[in-house]
Amino acid sequence: MSALEPRKNTWLILLPYLSNKYVLCLLFFITWISFFDKNNLFVQARYRAELNDLRTERNYLEAEIARNQADLAKLMSDAGNLERYAREKFYMKKPNEDIYVVVRPVQPLAE
């Protein structure tokens, strides 16, 4: 029974603190905020994960904007670059030209 006595002593030490009305109110408040409130711990964790996802997306989009601005500056600096881009991306042609698009078949994966 010596194994139970330290537990008994622990409860006897904690009992005066747990019977204090301020400690009880504090424990109730912490429990309420942690589990039952509209913005409980689970909701806060979900919001934090969503915020991290949005920050990652923002960084990707900022890098994409910088890349697009560099491409735009390169296209506007030379008419030859602009014509080449229009022909490659939008299949634009001059009135007396024909465009042929060559599509290579996809190789099946070896099993």
Secondary structure, DSSP 8 states (H G I E B T S, - for coil): -TTHHHHHHHHHHHHHHHTSHHHHHHHHHHHIIIIISTT-HHHHHHHHHHHHHHHHHHHHHHHHHHHHHHHHHHHHH-HHHHHHHHHHHH----TT---------------
